[in-house]
């Protein structure tokens, strides 16, 4: 395929219609150098300005030579270049995480709205085959997307529908490690797919087409179920079991760092079906929060959340917490108090209890009986004075400590909701 044909494909798909500053991920290998030379040659036609992002992984003797070459090329062609060095124990996953964290940082700091990588159809076939080997769920066999949200812009793969042999030939560095079979992807590329292609020469093509069909299936599911409020337990549980299964898979797709195993997914589905008021840790500080009406998944640092609130309210002063202002004075209205001692405003602690009527009740039991959700319990505000809990605010309700008939009220605590 010549450059003009390639240009027509890229223009037809309008990859860069919303982008001006474009960051190109360049390793120095065949694919990325083909991408760099192509976008450099046609940047005026595509109305873009380009820059290079290169990561030196320090895994080969040629790494320094490649970095130096790209620096010189960028200087000669007056193109900005950003370079990062991988440190630590190398693994494919760590290296990938490092690369994309670096790309994101450059985009955000320098104002690039598109990151472009040179992934092609052969890479796509390898990716789908790798996922099959690892037992990935059907929804994940769609493979890589031609474009997806990344940083404050997009990650674009303009070569993804092209085979490697269709890319323009330019100067590049040969990575000898690609011929070694220490990593799974290399074994797939060098051994597994070539062997299987003896049975069916179009295997890679079929893998890519399977990925496309799964992508269409996902899009159809989203279109048909767009009006379903999946977090509403009554609505979710009223669906057929098969619909529940794929609705939940689709819902989990929005949490990129979650990536649950099949077993973890089944556990989440079981909890939604069988538990009432329940909190379940998933991974990476993500929690499944289930109450009587709804479920949701949130990223929560429990230690930080539980210890973050502790404010002392002195007599004659006021403090604001969230959308509430607490005033300690002798106002005619408010919660009557028998002491002028400072009031501590905090979250619940283990063992907390409050006197309600003629009996004392554990705050934990109060929350359970009130059927308050996990987040409502986490955000509940406790007022403590002279070692006693004088009020509990949770889920829009306020519980007050019961006073005896002999208590003399000398002040009030006024709670006012501020504008949101």
Secondary structure as the mmCIF struct_conf table of DSSP 4:
data_model
#
loop_
_struct_conf.conf_type_id
_struct_conf.id
_struct_conf.beg_label_comp_id
_struct_conf.beg_label_asym_id
_struct_conf.beg_label_seq_id
_struct_conf.end_label_comp_id
_struct_conf.end_label_asym_id
_struct_conf.end_label_seq_id
HELX_RH_AL_P HELX_RH_AL_P1 UNK A 3 UNK A 12
TURN_TY1_P TURN_TY1_P1 UNK A 13 UNK A 18
BEND BEND1 UNK A 20 UNK A 20
STRN STRN1 UNK A 21 UNK A 25
BEND BEND2 UNK A 28 UNK A 29
HELX_RH_AL_P HELX_RH_AL_P2 UNK A 30 UNK A 41
TURN_TY1_P TURN_TY1_P2 UNK A 42 UNK A 42
HELX_RH_AL_P HELX_RH_AL_P3 UNK A 43 UNK A 46
TURN_TY1_P TURN_TY1_P3 UNK A 47 UNK A 47
STRN STRN2 UNK A 49 UNK A 56
BEND BEND3 UNK A 60 UNK A 60
TURN_TY1_P TURN_TY1_P4 UNK A 61 UNK A 62
HELX_RH_AL_P HELX_RH_AL_P4 UNK A 63 UNK A 76
TURN_TY1_P TURN_TY1_P5 UNK A 77 UNK A 78
STRN STRN3 UNK A 80 UNK A 85
BEND BEND4 UNK A 88 UNK A 89
HELX_RH_AL_P HELX_RH_AL_P5 UNK A 92 UNK A 110
TURN_TY1_P TURN_TY1_P6 UNK A 111 UNK A 111
STRN STRN4 UNK A 114 UNK A 116
HELX_RH_AL_P HELX_RH_AL_P6 UNK A 121 UNK A 133
TURN_TY1_P TURN_TY1_P7 UNK A 134 UNK A 135
HELX_RH_3T_P HELX_RH_3T_P1 UNK A 138 UNK A 142
BEND BEND5 UNK A 146 UNK A 146
STRN STRN5 UNK A 147 UNK A 150
TURN_TY1_P TURN_TY1_P8 UNK A 151 UNK A 152
STRN STRN6 UNK A 153 UNK A 156
TURN_TY1_P TURN_TY1_P9 UNK A 158 UNK A 161
BEND BEND6 UNK A 162 UNK A 162
HELX_RH_3T_P HELX_RH_3T_P2 UNK A 164 UNK A 166
BEND BEND7 UNK A 167 UNK A 167
HELX_LH_PP_P HELX_LH_PP_P1 UNK A 168 UNK A 169
HELX_RH_3T_P HELX_RH_3T_P3 UNK A 176 UNK A 179
BEND BEND8 UNK A 182 UNK A 183
HELX_RH_AL_P HELX_RH_AL_P7 UNK A 184 UNK A 187
HELX_RH_PI_P HELX_RH_PI_P1 UNK A 188 UNK A 192
HELX_RH_AL_P HELX_RH_AL_P8 UNK A 193 UNK A 196
TURN_TY1_P TURN_TY1_P10 UNK A 197 UNK A 199
TURN_TY1_P TURN_TY1_P11 UNK A 201 UNK A 202
HELX_RH_AL_P HELX_RH_AL_P9 UNK A 203 UNK A 224
TURN_TY1_P TURN_TY1_P12 UNK A 225 UNK A 227
TURN_TY1_P TURN_TY1_P13 UNK A 230 UNK A 231
STRN STRN7 UNK A 232 UNK A 232
HELX_RH_AL_P HELX_RH_AL_P10 UNK A 233 UNK A 237
TURN_TY1_P TURN_TY1_P14 UNK A 238 UNK A 238
BEND BEND9 UNK A 239 UNK A 239
HELX_RH_AL_P HELX_RH_AL_P11 UNK A 241 UNK A 252
TURN_TY1_P TURN_TY1_P15 UNK A 253 UNK A 254
TURN_TY1_P TURN_TY1_P16 UNK A 256 UNK A 258
HELX_RH_AL_P HELX_RH_AL_P12 UNK A 262 UNK A 274
BEND BEND10 UNK A 276 UNK A 277
STRN STRN8 UNK A 278 UNK A 281
BEND BEND11 UNK A 283 UNK A 283
TURN_TY1_P TURN_TY1_P17 UNK A 284 UNK A 285
STRN STRN9 UNK A 286 UNK A 290
BEND BEND12 UNK A 292 UNK A 293
STRN STRN10 UNK A 294 UNK A 294
STRN STRN11 UNK A 295 UNK A 299
HELX_RH_AL_P HELX_RH_AL_P13 UNK A 302 UNK A 307
BEND BEND13 UNK A 308 UNK A 308
STRN STRN12 UNK A 310 UNK A 313
TURN_TY1_P TURN_TY1_P18 UNK A 315 UNK A 316
STRN STRN13 UNK A 318 UNK A 321
TURN_TY1_P TURN_TY1_P19 UNK A 322 UNK A 323
STRN STRN14 UNK A 324 UNK A 329
BEND BEND14 UNK A 332 UNK A 334
STRN STRN15 UNK A 335 UNK A 337
BEND BEND15 UNK A 338 UNK A 338
BEND BEND16 UNK A 341 UNK A 341
STRN STRN16 UNK A 343 UNK A 346
TURN_TY1_P TURN_TY1_P20 UNK A 350 UNK A 351
STRN STRN17 UNK A 353 UNK A 356
TURN_TY1_P TURN_TY1_P21 UNK A 357 UNK A 358
STRN STRN18 UNK A 359 UNK A 362
HELX_RH_AL_P HELX_RH_AL_P14 UNK A 363 UNK A 369
TURN_TY1_P TURN_TY1_P22 UNK A 370 UNK A 371
HELX_RH_AL_P HELX_RH_AL_P15 UNK A 374 UNK A 379
STRN STRN19 UNK A 381 UNK A 385
TURN_TY1_P TURN_TY1_P23 UNK A 386 UNK A 387
STRN STRN20 UNK A 388 UNK A 394
TURN_TY1_P TURN_TY1_P24 UNK A 395 UNK A 396
STRN STRN21 UNK A 397 UNK A 400
HELX_LH_PP_P HELX_LH_PP_P2 UNK A 401 UNK A 404
TURN_TY1_P TURN_TY1_P25 UNK A 405 UNK A 406
STRN STRN22 UNK A 411 UNK A 417
HELX_LH_PP_P HELX_LH_PP_P3 UNK A 418 UNK A 419
#
